[in-house]
Structure formats: structure tokens, C-alpha cells
Amino acid sequence: MNEQINLTKESKIKHLLADLSVTINWYKQVGSTSTIAKKVYQDKPLVNPILIGSDKQTAGYGKQKRHFISNTGGVYLSLITKVPQLTANNQGLLTTGIAWCLHQTIRQQFKITPDIKWVNDLLLHEKKIAGILTEQIAPQIVVIGIGCNLYQPNLEQELASSTNLLAEPPSTEQFCIFVAELIKNILSFLPNFAQGEFLADYQKHLPMLGQKVTVKLGQKTITGTAVRLDRKANLLLDCRGQLRTITSGEVTKIRPKF
């Protein structure tokens, strides 16, 4: 790899996570932290979690490989780790649970309470501040990708549907503490994620519940009233009196129900 390490941030994050067995690499700029994480996994067996982070991405991506604006001023990281409890039946709990870990960390560190858009986007004032992508790359091995807008000066001019979490750039110390606490929260959450104990609190921050929503399922869309989540974090949608279970998809529109 020819990427340049950000020694200041890397050393601070390593110090803050010294009690955990995590390999940490923090760069000044990369194409995609998830792409690097996958290459690292291909090159050698995974013994302990590996954190790949960067101040900037030039080829960051989210769902359906869509471009994710990743200029200086955000947190961009990928955590590759084993999740022994992961099965085909509980993947929804993993993704929503990681969103909840990020939500909790933001509340703890910045005293700000975002909204959540099912499955895994965080919103502030109805605009996106963070996205999460979990990719299973081998049995019980996942890459957890997180992008969070802390403070990018021209973000809303570049993408009107996004906004910053903070009103000014955080200090390097604040930045590193936020990253370290997020990783601590995720790693402490993973062993018991399948129990879904977080779901009740997660749902309290879903403004879409009780509202009429449109969900994109591949090339199709479905509209109904968002009722609640089931025990697997699937969305229950009331479609003219018929309750439908939505296991995956993207909420593209939310309208108040009158």
C-alpha cells in the first residue's frame, strides 16, 4: 500500500484502545477503507479485529456501490472482525445494531441525539449525517463500514440531502476519542447482538413509525404505513390492511399519515 499514514491520529487511537486486541491503521487519504480491509483479509488470516480508517476517501461507497462523499472532515472507517453468532436469520440485527452503536456514541460524546432511518442511516434535521454498510466477506467474517459527517465545510452545497453533525471541526483529541469509543461500543455489542436487546430503544428514534412510507425493493417499490420492527429488525408495513414484512430495502419517501 502506498497510502500515507496519519501518525498522530493512529498513535492516539492506539493509545485509547490499548486494552483491546485491535490492529489499527489510520491514513490521511485512501480510495476506500472497506476495499483496503478486504485486501488485508485476503493477504493473511484474521486473528483479531482490524480497524482501517482515513481522513478522506476518494472512492467511498454505500449501498448498491453508490458514491459516498468522503472529504476531509468526516470519520471514515472499516472494522473487519469475526462475528461467530452471525447467521442468515440475524443479519438485520447486526446492521441495525451497528447503527445503534453509532447513535449511542454520538449521544455520549457530542450530546446530540440524531434520528435513525431504517435500516442504517442516521439523520439530523431530516438530513443524512451517517451511513453504515456491513458486508459479509466469509462465513462469520464481516467488514463494518461507517461514514459519519462531523464537519465538512461545503457538504450541503455538494449534496443537499446531507448535513454535518457538528457546527465546527472537532479537535484531533475529540476526533480520536470519538473513534475509540465507537470501536469499544461495537466490540462490546457484537457478542450478544443477536439477542436484539437494543431494538426497543432503536425504535424510539425512528420518526417513520406511524407514517406512510415508500420502500424501494430492487427495481420495485412498495407503499404502506410503517408499523414497527419485528424481533429480527425487519420492518412491518401495513399495506391497506395487509401486514407485510420487509427484510431489506431502502426507505425513499416518508409522508405524514393523516
Secondary structure, DSSP 8 states (H G I E B T S, - for coil): ----B-HHHHHHHHHHTTTS--EEEEES-BS-HHHHHHHHHHHS---S-EEEEES-BSS-B-GGG-B----TTEEEEEEEEE-TT--TTSHHHHHHHHHHHHHHHHHHHH----EEETTTEEEETTEEEEEEEEEEEETTEEEEEEEEES--TTHHHH-TTB--SSSS---HHHHHHHHHHHHHHHHHHGGGGGG-TTHHHHHTT-TTTTSEEEEEETTEEEEEEEEEE-TTS-EEEEETTEEEEE-S-EEEEEE---
